[in-house]
Amino acid sequence: MYYVKKRLEISAAHRLDLPYESKCTNLHGHNWIITVECKAKNLNESGMVVDFTVIKRMVAERLDHAVLNDVLPFNPTAENIARWIVDSIPECFRCEVQESEGNVAAYEED
């Protein structure tokens, strides 16, 4: 099995839809660190699991300097973002989304 990992840093804002009172329901921003992990049994025709540029295009070009509520069709929690990335990149099996120091969410396929 071949594995690759791409770490991205983006700046983006969001507000969360929560059933309780929280400052996070207000629009606020983070400098996010997103780690995308991909795997493949066989390399593609270019000798790669997936081109790192594809990962960057799928994630950073969509989310960097965006209001996540405007570009994602769900409540943009770190957990939901991690799941969306895994579902969006066919080779991706795990994603970590760090929204601030000490706050990391991950999603991994079974």
Secondary structure, 3 states (H helix, E strand, C coil): CEEEEEEEEEEEEECCCCCCCCHHHCCEEEEEEEEEEEEECCCCCCCCCCCHHHHHHHHHHHHCCEEHHHHCCCCCCHHHHHHHHHHHCCCEEEEEEEEECCEEEEEECC
